[in-house]
Amino acid sequence: MSGSPSQFQISYVEKALIALLKSVMPAAYGTVAAPVLVDIDSIGDKDFNAQGQLALKPPSIRVRFGGAEFNNLRDNQRLTYEAGLPFEVMCFESSLRSKADERLKTLVLVETTLNQLAGARLALADGSSTLPLTLKGVSPVITEDGPVDQLFAITVLVNGIAQFDGPNARFGS
């Protein structure tokens, strides 16, 4: 960890993860000489059509926060934790040839993204950094209609130290 104590803010981690992907994916998915523009952002309202179905402009990567876990670091005041923040990094590509070709192109995007995320450290806005990212798995995204063959989610765990100032640690004393 670098910098001053951090609350390991979820919004900082998401922003840093998106910034990393935006900086490395065009050259990694294409080449340095011919980068491929990949639409990378957090998942939002603009990603859904009027029927509520996911509608992405390929190639696309969307980041979604999946919760938080906090493990106490032997702090008897319970103000210092190792935080684990899982994120889904959803990858989508298309092909006009066939659904099979579309699935293959999506898997290539997934493989490229996995390689860029493995072991990466994120530089956060408060000057701190994360521990190396942990790859947890890859799975098809499941919708009400079942799995979507052209949309896969990479789950990564982002770990770092969360230190809180505890404004209510002595409440009522």
Phi, psi and chi 1 to 4 in degrees:
 res  aa     phi    psi   chi1   chi2   chi3   chi4
   1 MET       -  143.4  -61.8  -65.3  -63.0      -
   2 SER  -125.6  162.4   63.3      -      -      -
   3 GLY    82.9 -166.9      -      -      -      -
   4 SER   -84.3  170.4   60.1      -      -      -
   5 PRO   -53.8  146.0  -25.3   33.2      -      -
   6 SER  -133.0  146.6  165.9      -      -      -
   7 GLN   -85.1    2.7  -68.0 -177.7    2.5      -
   8 PHE    52.1   60.2 -155.5   60.2      -      -
   9 GLN   -68.2  133.0  -65.4 -178.5   16.5      -
  10 ILE   -58.2  -42.3  -62.2  161.8      -      -
  11 SER   -64.2  -36.0   59.9      -      -      -
  12 TYR   -65.6  -42.0  -71.7    3.2      -      -
  13 VAL   -65.8  -45.5  175.1      -      -      -
  14 GLU   -60.8  -45.2 -178.7 -176.7   68.2      -
  15 LYS   -61.9  -42.0 -175.6  175.9  179.5  179.6
  16 ALA   -67.7  -38.0      -      -      -      -
  17 LEU   -64.4  -43.9 -178.1   56.2      -      -
  18 ILE   -65.5  -42.3  -69.3  168.0      -      -
  19 ALA   -61.2  -43.3      -      -      -      -
  20 LEU   -58.8  -51.0  169.8   72.9      -      -
  21 LEU   -61.2  -41.3  -69.4  167.7      -      -
  22 LYS   -63.7  -33.4  -77.2 -176.7  175.2 -176.6
  23 SER   -80.0  -29.5   71.2      -      -      -
  24 VAL  -105.2  -26.9  -60.8      -      -      -
  25 MET   -69.4  -37.6  -74.1  -55.6  -66.6      -
  26 PRO   -55.7  -46.7  -28.4   37.2      -      -
  27 ALA   -75.8  -35.5      -      -      -      -
  28 ALA   -70.1  -39.5      -      -      -      -
  29 TYR   -80.3  -30.0 -169.7   53.0      -      -
  30 GLY  -107.5 -124.2      -      -      -      -
  31 THR  -140.0  168.4   65.4      -      -      -
  32 VAL   -62.0  -39.9  173.7      -      -      -
  33 ALA   -74.7  -31.4      -      -      -      -
  34 ALA  -133.7   74.4      -      -      -      -
  35 PRO   -66.5  150.3   19.7  -25.6      -      -
  36 VAL  -105.6  122.7  173.8      -      -      -
  37 LEU   -72.1  121.1  -66.9  178.1      -      -
  38 VAL  -111.7  128.5 -179.4      -      -      -
  39 ASP   -77.0  106.2 -177.5   19.3      -      -
  40 ILE  -120.7  128.2  -58.0  168.2      -      -
  41 ASP  -167.2  175.2 -150.9  -18.4      -      -
  42 SER   -78.5  156.1   60.8      -      -      -
  43 ILE   -72.4  137.1 -164.9  154.7      -      -
  44 GLY  -150.4 -178.0      -      -      -      -
  45 ASP   -57.0  -34.4  -69.8  -18.7      -      -
  46 LYS   -67.1  -12.3   67.1 -177.3 -178.2  -30.6
  47 ASP   -88.0    1.6  -62.7  -39.6      -      -
  48 PHE  -121.9  143.1  -63.7   89.5      -      -
  49 ASN   -85.5 -176.8   63.5   18.8      -      -
  50 ALA   -62.4  -24.6      -      -      -      -
  51 GLN   -88.0    1.4  -68.2   74.7   37.6      -
  52 GLY    82.8   11.1      -      -      -      -
  53 GLN   -90.3  145.8  -62.4  170.6  -35.6      -
  54 LEU   -64.9  126.8 -161.1   57.9      -      -
  55 ALA  -134.4   95.3      -      -      -      -
  56 LEU  -104.8  150.0  -59.8  173.5      -      -
  57 LYS   -92.9  112.7  179.0 -176.6  163.5 -139.8
  58 PRO   -76.7  157.9   24.9  -29.6      -      -
  59 PRO   -71.3  139.4   25.8  -30.6      -      -
  60 SER  -132.4  148.0  -68.2      -      -      -
  61 ILE  -132.5  129.5  -66.5  176.6      -      -
  62 ARG  -123.1  140.5  -70.1  -64.9 -179.4  -91.1
  63 VAL  -109.9  133.8  173.8      -      -      -
  64 ARG  -135.5  129.5  178.0  169.9   58.4 -173.6
  65 PHE   -73.1  139.2  174.0   62.9      -      -
  66 GLY  -117.6    9.5      -      -      -      -
  67 GLY   127.2 -170.6      -      -      -      -
  68 ALA  -151.5  147.4      -      -      -      -
  69 GLU  -129.2  140.5  -62.0  174.7    7.7      -
  70 PHE  -128.4  125.5  -64.6   93.0      -      -
  71 ASN  -111.2  123.7  -65.5  -47.0      -      -
  72 ASN   -62.9  136.5 -176.2   26.6      -      -
  73 LEU  -101.9   55.1  -68.7  177.7      -      -
  74 ARG    55.3   35.8  -61.8 -179.5 -171.0 -121.9
  75 ASP  -100.7  113.0  175.1   -0.7      -      -
  76 ASN   -69.8  -11.6   63.5    2.1      -      -
  77 GLN   -93.4   -7.1  -66.9 -175.1   25.9      -
  78 ARG    59.1   44.7  -57.2  -67.6 -168.6  -97.0
  79 LEU  -113.2  -10.4  -61.9  176.7      -      -
  80 THR  -123.8  127.3  -55.4      -      -      -
  81 TYR  -137.4  157.0  -62.9   85.2      -      -
  82 GLU   -94.5  118.4 -179.2  175.4  -12.6      -
  83 ALA   -95.2  139.1      -      -      -      -
  84 GLY  -121.9  116.7      -      -      -      -
  85 LEU  -115.2  107.3  -51.9  177.7      -      -
  86 PRO   -79.9  137.6   22.6  -25.5      -      -
  87 PHE  -127.8  144.2  -79.6   86.5      -      -
  88 GLU   -98.5  131.6  -73.5 -175.6  -21.4      -
  89 VAL  -113.7  101.3  178.2      -      -      -
  90 MET   -89.5  131.1  -65.3  174.4  -80.7      -
  91 CYS  -116.5  133.6  -60.6      -      -      -
  92 PHE  -140.6  133.5  174.2   72.8      -      -
  93 GLU  -136.4  163.3 -179.5   59.6  -75.3      -
  94 SER  -132.9  166.7   69.1      -      -      -
  95 SER  -152.5  138.5  172.7      -      -      -
  96 LEU   -83.3  -12.8  -62.5  175.8      -      -
  97 ARG   -67.7  -55.4  -73.6 -171.1 -156.8  170.2
  98 SER  -168.3  165.1   67.8      -      -      -
  99 LYS   -65.4  -34.3  -72.5  -65.9 -178.1 -172.0
 100 ALA   -64.3  -42.6      -      -      -      -
 101 ASP   -67.2  -36.7 -170.4   52.1      -      -
 102 GLU   -63.3  -42.5 -171.2  168.2  -73.9      -
 103 ARG   -63.7  -42.7  178.5 -178.7  168.1   85.1
 104 LEU   -62.9  -44.7  179.4   61.5      -      -
 105 LYS   -62.3  -38.6  -75.7 -179.1  135.3 -173.8
 106 THR   -64.6  -40.6  -59.4      -      -      -
 107 LEU   -65.3  -34.2  -69.1  175.7      -      -
 108 VAL   -65.9  -40.6  169.3      -      -      -
 109 LEU   -63.1  -41.1  179.9   60.0      -      -
 110 VAL   -61.8  -48.2  166.9      -      -      -
 111 GLU   -59.9  -42.2  -67.9  165.3   -7.0      -
 112 THR   -65.5  -42.2  -55.7      -      -      -
 113 THR   -65.9  -43.1  -54.4      -      -      -
 114 LEU   -55.3  -45.9  -79.2  167.3      -      -
 115 ASN   -62.6  -36.7 -168.4   49.2      -      -
 116 GLN   -74.5  -29.7  -63.5  -57.2  -49.6      -
 117 LEU   -85.1  -29.5  -67.4  173.7      -      -
 118 ALA   -56.7  117.8      -      -      -      -
 119 GLY    74.7    1.6      -      -      -      -
 120 ALA   -66.5  145.2      -      -      -      -
 121 ARG  -109.1  139.6  -68.4  178.1 -175.5  -99.6
 122 LEU  -101.6  132.9  -56.3  177.5      -      -
 123 ALA   -90.3  116.9      -      -      -      -
 124 LEU   -90.8  158.7  -55.1 -178.9      -      -
 125 ALA   -61.8  -24.6      -      -      -      -
 126 ASP   -86.9    6.0   65.2    1.1      -      -
 127 GLY    93.9   -8.3      -      -      -      -
 128 SER   -87.4  173.2   64.7      -      -      -
 129 SER  -136.9  162.9   60.9      -      -      -
 130 THR   -89.3  167.0   67.7      -      -      -
 131 LEU   -72.2  167.8  -63.7  171.4      -      -
 132 PRO   -58.0  139.8  -22.9   32.5      -      -
 133 LEU   -61.9  146.1  -62.0 -176.7      -      -
 134 THR  -111.1  123.9  -58.2      -      -      -
 135 LEU   -77.3  127.5  -60.9  175.7      -      -
 136 LYS  -105.9  -29.3  -61.6  -60.4  -78.4 -176.7
 137 GLY   166.4  173.0      -      -      -      -
 138 VAL  -133.7  134.9  177.1      -      -      -
 139 SER  -149.3  154.0   59.0      -      -      -
 140 PRO   -68.2  147.4   18.5  -23.7      -      -
 141 VAL   -77.9  130.8  172.8      -      -      -
 142 ILE   -99.9  129.8  -53.0  -63.8      -      -
 143 THR  -115.7 -177.5   66.1      -      -      -
 144 GLU   -59.4  -27.9  -67.7  175.1    1.6      -
 145 ASP   -89.6    4.2  -60.3  -32.6      -      -
 146 GLY   107.6 -167.8      -      -      -      -
 147 PRO   -68.8  147.3   19.0  -24.8      -      -
 148 VAL  -102.1  114.8 -179.7      -      -      -
 149 ASP   -65.5  -19.3  -77.5  -15.4      -      -
 150 GLN  -106.5   12.7  -67.4   76.7   25.1      -
 151 LEU  -136.3  115.4 -178.3   61.9      -      -
 152 PHE  -121.0  146.2  -72.5   87.2      -      -
 153 ALA  -112.1  124.0      -      -      -      -
 154 ILE   -91.7  126.2  -60.7  166.7      -      -
 155 THR  -100.4  124.7  -57.2      -      -      -
 156 VAL  -120.3  148.6  -64.6      -      -      -
 157 LEU  -110.0  124.7 -174.7   62.6      -      -
 158 VAL  -106.0  116.0 -175.6      -      -      -
 159 ASN  -108.4  148.2  -70.1   97.6      -      -
 160 GLY  -169.5  174.1      -      -      -      -
 161 ILE   -91.9  127.1  -56.0  -60.1      -      -
 162 ALA  -110.3  120.0      -      -      -      -
 163 GLN  -119.2  122.3  -65.2  177.2  -48.9      -
 164 PHE  -107.1  150.9  -61.1   92.5      -      -
 165 ASP   -84.8  -13.0   59.3    6.3      -      -
 166 GLY    61.7   56.9      -      -      -      -
 167 PRO   -60.6  -20.6   22.6  -31.8      -      -
 168 ASN  -113.1   17.2  -62.3  -56.5      -      -
 169 ALA   -62.3  -26.8      -      -      -      -
 170 ARG  -119.0   27.6  -61.0 -158.9 -171.0  -71.3
 171 PHE   -59.3  129.8 -176.2   76.6      -      -
 172 GLY    83.5    0.3      -      -      -      -
 173 SER   -85.6      -  -60.3      -      -      -
